């Protein structure tokens, strides 16, 4: 099992990647590229679900941010 901070980094990376797919989905719909939009929607869904359903860790996100 990976340390909790590595799991959290992966969760954040998947979430950000999903956000980029969401932007891609929006631009594909704007350009009426429906096949590209459907692929982007699938990518968005899998990335966001991966970030949400990844095994929870015991380290809260705010404890990893040192301001």
C-alpha positions as CSV (number, residue, x, y, z in Angstrom):
1,X,0.0,0.0,0.0
2,X,1.3,3.4,-0.9
3,X,1.7,6.1,1.7
4,X,-1.4,8.3,2.2
5,X,0.4,11.4,0.7
6,X,1.1,9.6,-2.5
7,X,-2.5,8.5,-2.7
8,X,-3.6,12.1,-2.2
9,X,-1.3,13.3,-4.9
10,X,-2.9,10.8,-7.3
11,X,-6.4,11.8,-6.3
12,X,-5.6,15.5,-6.9
13,X,-3.9,14.6,-10.3
14,X,-6.9,12.6,-11.4
15,X,-9.3,15.4,-10.4
16,X,-7.3,18.0,-12.3
17,X,-7.1,15.8,-15.3
18,X,-10.8,15.3,-15.1
19,X,-11.3,19.1,-15.0
20,X,-9.2,19.4,-18.2
21,X,-11.4,16.8,-19.8
22,X,-14.5,18.8,-18.7
23,X,-13.0,21.9,-20.5
24,X,-12.4,19.7,-23.5
25,X,-16.0,18.5,-23.4
26,X,-17.2,22.1,-23.3
27,X,-15.1,23.2,-26.3
28,X,-16.1,20.1,-28.3
29,X,-19.8,20.8,-27.7
30,X,-19.3,24.4,-28.6
31,X,-17.7,23.3,-31.9
32,X,-20.5,20.7,-32.4
33,X,-17.9,17.9,-32.5
34,X,-20.2,15.4,-30.9
35,X,-18.0,12.3,-31.3
36,X,-15.1,14.2,-29.7
37,X,-17.5,15.4,-27.0
38,X,-18.7,11.9,-26.2
39,X,-15.1,10.7,-25.8
40,X,-14.3,13.7,-23.6
41,X,-17.4,13.0,-21.5
42,X,-16.1,9.4,-21.0
43,X,-12.7,10.7,-20.0
44,X,-14.2,13.2,-17.7
45,X,-16.4,10.6,-16.0
46,X,-13.6,8.1,-15.5
47,X,-11.1,10.6,-14.2
48,X,-13.5,12.2,-11.7
49,X,-14.8,8.8,-10.5
50,X,-11.2,7.7,-10.1
51,X,-10.4,10.7,-8.0
52,X,-13.5,10.2,-5.8
53,X,-13.5,6.4,-5.5
54,X,-9.8,6.0,-4.9
55,X,-9.2,4.4,-1.5
56,X,-9.6,7.1,1.2
57,X,-6.6,8.0,3.1
58,X,-6.3,9.2,6.7
59,X,-4.5,12.5,5.8
60,X,-6.8,15.5,5.3
61,X,-6.0,17.6,2.2
62,X,-5.4,20.8,4.2
63,X,-2.7,19.1,6.3
64,X,-0.7,18.6,3.1
65,X,-0.7,22.3,2.2
66,X,1.9,24.3,4.1
67,X,1.2,28.0,3.8
